Structures are given as C-alpha cells and as structure tokens.
C-alpha cells in the first residue's frame, strides 16, 4: 500500500488514496464497529492532533532544497 501511495502526484495515486479513504470510512461506519468503545487516551490524542493548525508543508514532502 505504501508503494502505491507514493504515486500520489499522479491521477492514479489520487484516485487510489480517495478510494482507500472511502473504503475505510464505510468500514468504520458499520454498526458493529461503532459499538466498540474507543480508548480514552487514543481519543484524546486524536482530538489534540485535530486541534493543531495544519502544517505549512505536506507530510510527504521535504523542507530542504536539493540545490544546497
């Protein structure tokens, strides 16, 4: 999966990422999975992550120039 998502910049990579997201959302929306309680520490970590501002640079990119 990681190798497939490395082609993110191509149209195929974007479609794969979106399909994976939709499949995951459909899976976790099933009633039997929604009934499972979340670990409170994990839930707090997710809330803290979502409360942070968005990164200025994409996570897959580099902050460093190859011209240095």
Backbone as CSV, one residue per row, in Angstrom:
resi,resn,N_x,N_y,N_z,CA_x,CA_y,CA_z,C_x,C_y,C_z
1,UNK,0.819,-1.192,0.000,0.000,0.000,0.000,0.859,1.250,0.000
2,UNK,1.914,1.277,0.797,2.779,2.438,0.863,3.386,2.769,-0.484
3,UNK,3.800,1.742,-1.230,4.381,1.966,-2.546,3.340,2.521,-3.510
4,UNK,2.115,2.070,-3.381,1.063,2.564,-4.262,0.771,4.033,-3.977
5,UNK,0.804,4.419,-2.712,0.502,5.802,-2.367,1.661,6.740,-2.675
6,UNK,2.835,6.211,-2.990,3.954,7.064,-3.362,3.695,7.751,-4.696
7,UNK,2.820,7.208,-5.487,2.485,7.817,-6.771,1.351,8.823,-6.597
8,UNK,1.300,9.487,-5.464,0.226,10.414,-5.108,0.046,11.516,-6.144
9,UNK,1.121,12.009,-6.699,1.020,13.148,-7.609,0.361,12.791,-8.932
10,UNK,0.313,11.530,-9.264,-0.362,11.135,-10.499,-1.858,11.028,-10.229
11,UNK,-2.646,11.093,-11.277,-4.092,10.953,-11.117,-4.457,9.609,-10.518
12,UNK,-3.698,8.577,-10.883,-3.966,7.241,-10.362,-3.743,7.204,-8.842
13,UNK,-2.698,7.859,-8.377,-2.413,7.899,-6.949,-3.506,8.613,-6.174
14,UNK,-4.010,9.693,-6.739,-5.088,10.432,-6.080,-6.351,9.582,-6.004
15,UNK,-6.655,8.878,-7.080,-7.837,8.015,-7.082,-7.689,6.878,-6.085
16,UNK,-6.489,6.305,-5.996,-6.243,5.236,-5.042,-6.414,5.736,-3.613
17,UNK,-5.867,6.920,-3.339,-5.979,7.487,-1.990,-7.443,7.724,-1.635
18,UNK,-8.200,8.303,-2.563,-9.603,8.582,-2.301,-10.401,7.294,-2.128
19,UNK,-10.132,6.286,-2.944,-10.830,5.003,-2.814,-10.531,4.349,-1.463
20,UNK,-9.271,4.440,-1.032,-8.888,3.883,0.265,-9.611,4.617,1.395
21,UNK,-9.697,5.933,1.287,-10.400,6.725,2.299,-11.877,6.341,2.376
22,UNK,-12.531,6.240,1.230,-13.950,5.880,1.200,-14.161,4.475,1.762
23,UNK,-13.327,3.522,1.373,-13.447,2.156,1.898,-13.297,2.136,3.418
24,UNK,-12.344,2.885,3.924,-12.118,2.931,5.374,-13.305,3.554,6.089
25,UNK,-13.834,4.634,5.539,-14.986,5.295,6.163,-16.209,4.378,6.160
26,UNK,-16.404,3.641,5.073,-17.516,2.694,5.033,-17.331,1.590,6.071
27,UNK,-16.108,1.127,6.218,-15.826,0.061,7.183,-16.099,0.520,8.619
28,UNK,-15.595,1.680,8.981,-15.745,2.129,10.374,-17.134,2.659,10.676
29,UNK,-17.960,2.864,9.657,-19.320,3.332,9.910,-20.301,2.188,10.174
30,UNK,-19.833,0.958,10.042,-20.711,-0.184,10.312,-21.093,-0.208,11.792
31,UNK,-22.347,-0.544,12.100,-22.824,-0.511,13.486,-22.001,-1.372,14.446
32,UNK,-21.547,-2.544,13.990,-20.795,-3.415,14.901,-19.445,-2.811,15.290
33,UNK,-18.865,-2.012,14.418,-17.606,-1.342,14.766,-17.844,-0.069,15.560
34,UNK,-18.928,0.623,15.267,-19.237,1.850,16.008,-19.604,1.555,17.456
35,UNK,-20.055,0.336,17.739,-20.444,-0.031,19.102,-19.233,-0.297,20.004
36,UNK,-18.059,-0.482,19.408,-16.853,-0.752,20.194,-16.359,0.562,20.793
37,UNK,-16.198,0.611,22.125,-15.746,1.862,22.738,-14.292,2.179,22.367
38,UNK,-14.000,3.465,22.263,-12.644,3.917,21.955,-11.843,4.049,23.250
39,UNK,-10.564,3.786,23.139,-9.659,4.016,24.251,-9.613,5.521,24.509
40,UNK,-9.806,5.946,25.733,-9.894,7.376,26.036,-8.582,8.102,25.760
41,UNK,-7.454,7.434,25.953,-6.168,8.073,25.686,-5.953,8.255,24.179
42,UNK,-6.367,7.267,23.412,-6.251,7.371,21.955,-7.174,8.464,21.431
43,UNK,-8.370,8.534,21.967,-9.319,9.567,21.566,-8.783,10.952,21.915
44,UNK,-8.170,11.098,23.079,-7.583,12.380,23.466,-6.436,12.762,22.532
45,UNK,-5.637,11.782,22.120,-4.528,12.051,21.205,-5.053,12.515,19.844
46,UNK,-6.114,11.896,19.369,-6.701,12.295,18.086,-7.273,13.703,18.191
47,UNK,-7.959,14.009,19.285,-8.508,15.361,19.470,-7.391,16.404,19.513
48,UNK,-6.293,16.081,20.183,-5.165,17.016,20.252,-4.561,17.231,18.870
49,UNK,-4.436,16.166,18.094,-3.888,16.285,16.735,-4.790,17.145,15.868
50,UNK,-6.095,16.950,15.963,-7.029,17.721,15.147,-7.101,19.178,15.573
51,UNK,-6.769,19.474,16.814,-6.800,20.844,17.312,-5.593,21.653,16.836
52,UNK,-4.531,20.977,16.400,-3.324,21.668,15.937,-3.566,22.297,14.574
53,UNK,-2.895,23.403,14.292,-3.050,24.001,12.959,-2.439,23.098,11.883
54,UNK,-2.925,23.248,10.687,-2.414,22.446,9.576,-0.956,22.801,9.317
55,UNK,-0.187,21.808,8.895,1.227,22.023,8.600,1.375,22.895,7.356
56,UNK,2.410,23.714,7.341,2.665,24.571,6.189,3.153,23.759,4.996
57,UNK,3.795,22.616,5.256,4.322,21.761,4.202,3.640,20.410,4.275
58,UNK,3.384,19.778,3.134,2.802,18.433,3.156,3.720,17.450,3.879
59,UNK,3.145,16.461,4.517,3.915,15.476,5.282,4.822,14.643,4.381
60,UNK,4.469,14.479,3.125,5.251,13.629,2.234,6.412,14.380,1.586
61,UNK,6.432,15.699,1.710,7.468,16.492,1.068,8.664,16.720,1.975
62,UNK,9.598,17.443,1.479,10.803,17.765,2.231,10.890,19.266,2.417
63,UNK,11.396,19.698,3.563,11.590,21.104,3.836,12.935,21.586,3.276
64,UNK,13.724,20.680,2.766,15.071,21.004,2.330,15.164,21.017,0.807
65,UNK,15.965,21.903,0.295,16.175,22.005,-1.135,17.296,21.061,-1.558
66,UNK,17.188,20.508,-2.738,18.251,19.663,-3.265,19.383,20.496,-3.844
67,UNK,19.206,21.810,-3.930,20.206,22.692,-4.503,21.247,23.152,-3.493
68,UNK,21.136,22.782,-2.247,22.086,23.245,-1.220,23.470,22.713,-1.428
